[in-house]
Amino acid sequence: MSKQPITLPINTDLLTHLKEQNHAIIDNFIPQEVADQLLTDANRLYSENQFQQHYFQFGGSLLKKPNVFELDLSDNGKQQLDNNRDVGLWKDIVGDVGPSFLRRIDELDRNMSSKQSTTTSSSSSSS
């Protein structure tokens, strides 16, 4: 698969929705070709027994979440990707696309906040 850049669909409407709802569903967040490759990589990793059962805590019990598995992409819990594991395109998503999305959201939020404070201070000074 040729590596194509992922253009993140970030705008003020998305930021406003995130602030109001604390979540967002973003249609076509990644191109279909990338999604297909992620599925191929996930199926390969599953067949290699790389996924582990996901557990959750309820009250004082640790319970299995049926049909939910997880893949630990960190290096011994250091919150860094393990460069020695072949996790396919997931490495790019976790190491680049996710952090880039968060940085762009934060940057847009700071820009919107500074514009709002500039607008507020100019309306106050003109009164």
C-alpha positions as CSV (number, residue, x, y, z in Angstrom):
1,M,0.0,0.0,0.0
2,S,1.3,3.4,-0.9
3,K,1.6,5.7,2.1
4,Q,-0.7,8.6,1.6
5,P,-1.0,11.5,4.0
6,I,-4.1,11.6,6.1
7,T,-5.9,15.0,6.1
8,L,-7.6,15.4,9.4
9,P,-11.1,16.9,9.2
10,I,-10.7,19.6,11.9
11,N,-12.8,22.7,12.0
12,T,-14.5,25.0,14.4
13,D,-17.8,23.1,14.2
14,L,-16.0,19.9,15.3
15,L,-14.3,21.7,18.2
16,T,-17.6,23.2,19.3
17,H,-19.3,19.8,19.2
18,L,-16.4,18.2,21.1
19,K,-16.6,20.9,23.9
20,E,-20.4,20.5,24.1
21,Q,-20.8,16.7,23.8
22,N,-17.3,15.5,24.9
23,H,-17.2,13.2,21.8
24,A,-17.6,13.3,18.1
25,I,-18.3,10.9,15.2
26,I,-16.2,11.9,12.3
27,D,-17.3,10.3,9.0
28,N,-14.5,9.4,6.7
29,F,-11.8,10.3,9.3
30,I,-9.3,8.2,7.5
31,P,-9.4,7.2,3.8
32,Q,-11.0,3.8,2.9
33,E,-7.6,2.5,1.7
34,V,-6.1,3.2,5.1
35,A,-9.1,1.6,6.9
36,D,-8.7,-1.5,4.7
37,Q,-5.0,-1.8,5.6
38,L,-5.8,-1.4,9.3
39,L,-8.3,-4.2,9.1
40,T,-5.8,-6.4,7.2
41,D,-3.1,-5.6,9.9
42,A,-5.6,-6.3,12.7
43,N,-6.6,-9.6,11.2
44,R,-2.9,-10.6,10.9
45,L,-2.1,-9.6,14.5
46,Y,-5.2,-11.5,15.7
47,S,-4.1,-14.6,13.9
48,E,-0.7,-14.2,15.5
49,N,-2.3,-14.2,18.9
50,Q,-1.1,-10.6,19.5
51,F,-4.5,-9.5,21.0
52,Q,-5.3,-10.0,24.6
53,Q,-8.7,-10.3,26.2
54,H,-10.0,-6.9,27.5
55,Y,-11.1,-6.8,31.1
56,F,-13.0,-4.1,33.0
57,Q,-13.6,-3.5,36.7
58,F,-17.2,-3.5,38.0
59,G,-17.6,-3.1,41.7
60,G,-14.9,-5.3,43.2
61,S,-14.8,-7.7,40.2
62,L,-12.5,-7.9,37.2
63,L,-14.7,-9.1,34.3
64,K,-14.1,-10.1,30.7
65,K,-15.7,-7.9,28.1
66,P,-17.0,-10.4,25.5
67,N,-15.5,-10.2,22.1
68,V,-13.4,-7.1,23.0
69,F,-9.6,-7.5,22.6
70,E,-6.7,-5.1,23.0
71,L,-3.3,-4.8,21.5
72,D,-0.7,-3.2,23.8
73,L,1.4,-1.0,21.5
74,S,3.6,0.4,24.3
75,D,7.1,-0.7,25.2
76,N,6.7,-2.3,28.7
77,G,4.2,0.3,29.8
78,K,6.5,3.3,29.0
79,Q,3.9,4.8,26.7
80,Q,6.2,4.5,23.7
81,L,5.7,2.4,20.7
82,D,7.8,-0.7,20.6
83,N,9.9,-0.4,17.4
84,N,10.6,-4.1,17.3
85,R,7.0,-5.2,16.7
86,D,5.4,-5.3,13.3
87,V,2.0,-3.8,14.0
88,G,1.6,-2.5,10.4
89,L,-0.2,0.8,9.9
90,W,-1.4,0.8,13.5
91,K,2.0,2.3,14.4
92,D,1.3,5.3,12.2
93,I,-2.2,5.8,13.6
94,V,-1.1,5.6,17.2
95,G,2.3,7.3,16.9
96,D,1.4,10.1,14.4
97,V,-2.3,10.5,13.4
98,G,-3.7,10.4,16.9
99,P,-1.2,12.8,18.5
100,S,-1.4,15.1,15.4
101,F,-5.2,15.2,15.7
102,L,-4.9,16.2,19.4
103,R,-2.3,18.9,18.7
104,R,-4.5,20.4,15.9
105,I,-7.6,20.4,18.1
106,D,-5.6,22.1,20.9
107,E,-4.1,24.7,18.4
108,L,-7.6,25.5,17.1
109,D,-9.0,25.8,20.6
110,R,-6.2,28.2,21.6
111,N,-6.8,30.3,18.4
112,M,-10.6,30.4,19.0
113,S,-10.0,31.4,22.7
114,S,-7.6,34.2,21.8
115,K,-10.0,35.5,19.1
116,Q,-12.9,35.4,21.7
117,S,-10.8,37.3,24.3
118,T,-9.7,39.8,21.7
119,T,-13.3,40.4,20.6
120,T,-14.4,40.6,24.3
121,S,-11.7,43.1,25.2
122,S,-12.4,45.3,22.1
123,S,-16.2,45.4,22.9
124,S,-15.4,46.3,26.5
125,S,-13.1,49.1,25.5
126,S,-15.5,50.6,23.0
127,S,-18.3,50.9,25.6
